[in-house]
Amino acid sequence: MTTIAFTEDVMTDYSFVSRTPIYKVHKLNREEFNDYKKCLTNLIQISKFEELYDQIVQSHLEYKTFLYESLIKFSSMNGLLENQSYDYKLKANRLLCSTLNFAKFYLDKSYKEERSFISKLTGNKQNNRSVKLIRERLFNESDAYAIGESLRNYAQHHSLLIDSFTFGFHEKTLLFYSCLDKNKFTTFIRARGQSKATLDRLLNAVEKNCYQEKGVDLHKVIDEFVYSIGKIHEHNREEYRGIIADSYSKLDQLVNVFPESKYYELKEGETRIIMNFKRIKRTIDYICQKQAFTIPFHLFETTTYPPNKV
């Protein structure tokens, strides 16, 4: 007796389905299905990656906004009561830790010893090395970036980053600092077992970014650290810009098969894959427009007084 074996390719139906307002089916072959599925998967991954970067920027802005609100209240009240100062410091620490957590997650996805998010997405392992080189350059050239990478590790072992709030006047301008105790931070850095070159680089960066005896000026450091991550993101976004354009083009053509429909899905046999392409596209476009430029906050000086008249 002869047994005929049917392969999965023969048995499986592939299709693009519209369910709203009218149920319609557009047949696909296996190659077409896999191509559309890959486009959708790529856009989902890019959308999540863009959202992660957006979280860094938004958390950073919330941290900065709270500091300036505190600055105004410090000024109007000529200082804060002891419990108020404690509550302010606690909230600032919470916002700062949120920024650093998102930053650490982003940097880990951007570069891994095995393969990074970008190299997996593009299929090019060279992308992993290019991000590594950018991070090495930033570490060597930017004090804030060097300190920022260590701050996230420090936050995992200590409950608070900000040890003191400081405000005072300079040339009729009210200044505000959120500082990390230098001795505690350098002790932590020394205990990490890093190479002498790395240790010397970090200690030198810490020394140059301290405000008097109060410690490391975290506001200044985080401004430049987030800017550095923005430069990495510019590189990453450029690497997958072509993937976005190609995926948009192919999926736009597919959904235009049923232009009147509002709900789509891809089907592989009985397996349904929801086609939330339009929502993902709106999200990516919105974030790319919203975060189109990397703002160097560390180059701006903010004051509670208007500029002098010329």
C-alpha positions as CSV (number, residue, x, y, z in Angstrom):
1,M,0.0,0.0,0.0
2,T,1.4,3.4,-1.0
3,T,1.1,6.3,1.5
4,I,0.9,9.7,0.0
5,A,2.5,12.3,2.3
6,F,1.2,15.9,2.1
7,T,3.7,18.6,3.1
8,E,2.7,21.5,5.2
9,D,3.1,23.9,2.2
10,V,0.4,21.9,0.3
11,M,-2.0,21.7,3.2
12,T,-1.7,25.3,4.5
13,D,-3.8,28.1,3.1
14,Y,-2.4,31.6,3.2
15,S,-4.6,34.7,2.9
16,F,-5.2,38.3,3.7
17,V,-8.6,38.7,5.3
18,S,-10.9,41.7,5.7
19,R,-13.6,41.3,8.5
20,T,-15.1,44.8,8.7
21,P,-17.4,45.9,7.3
22,I,-17.6,42.9,4.9
23,Y,-15.8,39.6,5.2
24,K,-13.5,39.2,2.2
25,V,-10.5,36.9,1.5
26,H,-7.5,37.6,-0.7
27,K,-5.4,34.5,-1.4
28,L,-1.7,34.6,-0.9
29,N,1.1,32.2,-1.7
30,R,3.6,31.2,1.0
31,E,6.3,33.6,-0.2
32,E,3.9,36.5,-0.2
33,F,2.5,35.6,3.2
34,N,6.0,35.4,4.8
35,D,7.1,38.7,3.2
36,Y,4.0,40.5,4.6
37,K,4.4,38.9,7.9
38,K,8.1,39.9,8.1
39,C,7.2,43.5,7.2
40,L,4.6,43.6,10.0
41,T,6.9,42.0,12.5
42,N,9.7,44.4,11.7
43,L,7.4,47.4,12.2
44,I,6.2,46.1,15.5
45,Q,9.8,45.7,16.7
46,I,10.7,49.1,15.5
47,S,7.7,50.7,17.1
48,K,8.6,49.2,20.4
49,F,12.2,50.4,20.0
50,E,11.1,53.9,19.2
51,E,8.7,53.9,22.2
52,L,11.6,52.9,24.4
53,Y,13.7,55.9,23.2
54,D,10.6,58.1,23.6
55,Q,10.3,56.9,27.2
56,I,13.9,58.0,27.9
57,V,13.3,61.5,26.6
58,Q,9.9,61.9,28.3
59,S,11.3,60.7,31.7
60,H,14.2,63.0,31.3
61,L,11.9,66.0,30.6
62,E,9.7,65.1,33.6
63,Y,12.8,65.0,35.8
64,K,14.0,68.4,34.5
65,T,10.5,69.9,34.8
66,F,10.2,68.8,38.4
67,L,13.6,70.3,39.2
68,Y,12.6,73.7,37.7
69,E,9.3,73.6,39.6
70,S,11.3,72.9,42.8
71,L,13.6,75.8,41.9
72,I,10.7,78.3,41.7
73,K,9.2,77.0,45.0
74,F,12.6,77.2,46.7
75,S,12.9,80.8,45.5
76,S,9.4,81.9,46.5
77,M,9.5,80.3,50.0
78,N,13.2,81.1,50.7
79,G,13.8,77.4,51.2
80,L,11.7,74.4,52.2
81,L,10.8,72.9,55.4
82,E,12.7,69.7,56.3
83,N,9.9,67.3,55.4
84,Q,9.2,69.1,52.2
85,S,12.8,68.9,51.2
86,Y,12.7,65.1,51.9
87,D,9.6,64.7,49.7
88,Y,11.1,66.7,46.9
89,K,14.3,64.7,46.9
90,L,12.4,61.4,47.0
91,K,10.4,62.4,43.9
92,A,13.4,63.7,42.0
93,N,15.2,60.3,42.7
94,R,12.2,58.4,41.5
95,L,12.1,60.4,38.2
96,L,15.8,60.1,37.7
97,C,15.9,56.3,38.3
98,S,13.1,56.0,35.7
99,T,15.2,57.8,33.2
100,L,18.3,55.7,33.9
101,N,16.3,52.4,33.8
102,F,14.9,53.2,30.4
103,A,18.4,54.3,29.3
104,K,20.0,51.1,30.5
105,F,17.4,49.0,28.8
106,Y,17.9,50.9,25.5
107,L,21.7,50.6,25.6
108,D,21.5,46.9,26.3
109,K,19.2,46.4,23.3
110,S,21.4,48.6,21.1
111,Y,24.5,46.6,21.8
112,K,25.1,43.0,23.0
113,E,28.2,40.9,22.7
114,E,26.1,38.3,20.7
115,R,23.8,40.3,18.5
116,S,22.0,43.7,19.0
117,F,18.5,44.6,18.1
118,I,19.6,46.5,15.0
119,S,21.9,43.7,13.7
120,K,19.0,41.2,14.2
121,L,16.6,43.5,12.4
122,T,18.9,44.2,9.5
123,G,20.6,40.8,9.4
124,N,23.9,42.6,9.4
125,K,26.3,41.7,12.2
126,Q,28.4,44.7,11.3
127,N,25.7,47.0,12.8
128,N,26.6,45.6,16.2
129,R,30.2,46.6,15.9
130,S,29.3,50.1,14.6
131,V,27.2,50.7,17.8
132,K,30.0,49.4,19.9
133,L,32.4,51.8,18.4
134,I,30.0,54.7,18.9
135,R,29.6,53.8,22.6
136,E,33.4,53.5,23.0
137,R,33.9,57.0,21.4
138,L,31.2,58.5,23.7
139,F,32.7,56.9,26.8
140,N,36.1,58.5,25.9
141,E,34.8,61.9,24.8
142,S,31.8,62.5,27.0
143,D,32.2,62.7,30.8
144,A,28.5,62.5,31.2
145,Y,28.1,59.4,29.1
146,A,31.0,57.7,31.1
147,I,29.3,58.6,34.4
148,G,25.8,57.8,33.1
149,E,26.6,54.1,32.3
150,S,27.9,53.7,35.9
151,L,25.0,55.5,37.5
152,R,22.5,52.8,36.4
153,N,24.6,50.1,38.0
154,Y,25.0,52.3,41.1
155,A,21.2,52.8,41.3
156,Q,20.8,49.0,41.4
157,H,22.8,48.8,44.7
158,H,21.6,52.0,46.4
159,S,18.1,53.3,47.1
160,L,18.8,56.9,46.2
161,L,20.9,58.7,43.7
162,I,20.4,62.3,44.8
163,D,22.0,62.9,48.2
164,S,21.4,66.7,48.4
165,F,19.4,69.5,46.9
166,T,21.4,72.8,46.8
167,F,20.3,76.3,45.7
168,G,21.9,79.6,45.8
169,F,22.5,82.9,43.9
170,H,25.1,83.7,41.2
171,E,25.0,87.2,39.6
172,K,21.3,87.6,40.6
173,T,20.4,84.2,39.1
174,L,19.0,81.4,41.3
175,L,20.9,78.2,40.7
176,F,19.7,74.7,41.6
177,Y,21.7,71.5,41.9
178,S,20.8,67.8,42.6
179,C,23.9,66.1,43.7
180,L,25.3,62.6,44.3
181,D,27.8,62.1,47.1
182,K,31.2,61.9,45.4
183,N,32.8,59.6,48.0
184,K,30.0,57.0,47.9
185,F,30.0,57.0,44.1
186,T,33.8,56.7,43.7
187,T,33.9,54.0,46.3
188,F,31.4,52.0,44.2
189,I,33.3,52.6,41.0
190,R,36.6,51.4,42.6
191,A,34.9,48.2,43.7
192,R,33.7,47.2,40.3
193,G,37.0,45.6,39.3
194,Q,37.5,47.7,36.1
195,S,40.7,48.1,34.2
196,K,43.0,50.9,35.4
197,A,42.4,52.9,32.2
198,T,38.6,52.7,32.7
199,L,38.8,53.5,36.4
200,D,41.1,56.5,35.8
201,R,38.7,57.8,33.1
202,L,35.7,57.5,35.4
203,L,37.4,59.1,38.4
204,N,38.6,62.0,36.2
205,A,35.0,62.5,34.8
206,V,33.5,62.5,38.3
207,E,36.0,65.0,39.6
208,K,35.3,67.4,36.7
209,N,31.5,67.2,37.2
210,C,31.2,68.0,40.9
211,Y,29.6,71.0,42.4
212,Q,31.9,72.2,45.2
213,E,31.8,69.7,48.1
214,K,28.2,68.7,47.4
215,G,29.0,66.0,44.9
216,V,28.3,65.0,41.2
217,D,26.0,67.5,39.5
218,L,23.4,65.0,38.3
219,H,21.3,67.5,36.4
220,K,24.2,68.5,34.2
221,V,25.3,64.9,33.8
222,I,21.9,63.5,32.8
223,D,21.3,66.3,30.3
224,E,24.4,65.3,28.4
225,F,23.9,61.5,29.0
226,V,20.5,61.6,27.4
227,Y,21.9,63.7,24.5
228,S,24.5,61.0,23.9
229,I,21.9,58.3,23.8
230,G,20.1,60.5,21.3
231,K,23.1,60.4,19.1
232,I,23.1,56.6,19.3
233,H,19.5,56.6,18.4
234,E,20.1,58.8,15.4
235,H,22.5,56.1,14.1
236,N,20.1,53.2,14.9
237,R,17.2,55.0,13.2
238,E,19.2,55.6,10.1
239,E,20.0,51.9,10.0
240,Y,16.4,50.9,9.8
241,R,14.9,53.8,7.9
242,G,15.0,51.8,4.7
243,I,13.2,48.9,6.4
244,I,10.4,51.2,7.5
245,A,10.0,52.6,4.0
246,D,10.0,49.2,2.3
247,S,7.5,47.7,4.9
248,Y,5.2,50.7,4.5
249,S,5.2,50.4,0.7
250,K,4.4,46.7,0.7
251,L,1.8,46.8,3.5
252,D,0.1,49.8,2.0
253,Q,-0.3,47.9,-1.3
254,L,-1.8,45.0,0.6
255,V,-4.4,46.9,2.7
256,N,-5.4,48.8,-0.5
257,V,-6.8,45.5,-1.8
258,F,-9.7,46.2,0.5
259,P,-9.6,50.0,0.8
260,E,-13.0,50.3,2.5
261,S,-12.1,47.9,5.3
262,K,-11.1,48.8,8.8
263,Y,-10.1,45.5,10.3
264,Y,-7.5,43.2,8.7
265,E,-5.7,40.0,9.5
266,L,-3.2,37.6,7.9
267,K,-4.1,33.9,8.1
268,E,-1.8,30.9,8.0
269,G,-4.2,28.0,8.0
270,E,-6.3,28.6,11.1
271,T,-3.7,30.9,12.7
272,R,-4.8,34.5,12.6
273,I,-2.4,37.4,12.8
274,I,-4.1,40.7,13.5
275,M,-3.0,43.4,11.0
276,N,-2.7,46.5,13.2
277,F,-0.5,48.1,10.5
278,K,-2.2,51.5,10.4
279,R,-1.9,52.0,14.2
280,I,1.7,50.9,14.2
281,K,2.5,53.2,11.3
282,R,0.8,56.2,13.0
283,T,2.9,55.5,16.2
284,I,6.2,55.2,14.3
285,D,5.5,58.4,12.3
286,Y,4.4,60.3,15.4
287,I,7.5,59.4,17.4
288,C,9.9,60.0,14.5
289,Q,8.3,63.5,14.1
290,K,8.1,64.2,17.8
291,Q,11.7,63.1,18.4
292,A,13.1,64.2,15.0
293,F,16.0,66.1,16.6
294,T,18.3,65.4,19.6
295,I,18.2,68.5,21.8
296,P,21.5,69.3,23.6
297,F,19.9,70.4,26.9
298,H,23.4,70.5,28.5
299,L,24.3,73.5,26.3
300,F,21.4,75.6,27.6
301,E,21.4,77.6,30.7
302,T,18.0,78.2,32.3
303,T,17.4,81.2,34.6
304,T,14.5,82.6,36.6
305,Y,15.3,86.1,35.3
306,P,14.7,87.6,31.8
307,P,17.8,88.6,29.8
308,N,19.2,92.1,30.4
309,K,18.2,94.7,28.0
310,V,20.8,95.8,25.6
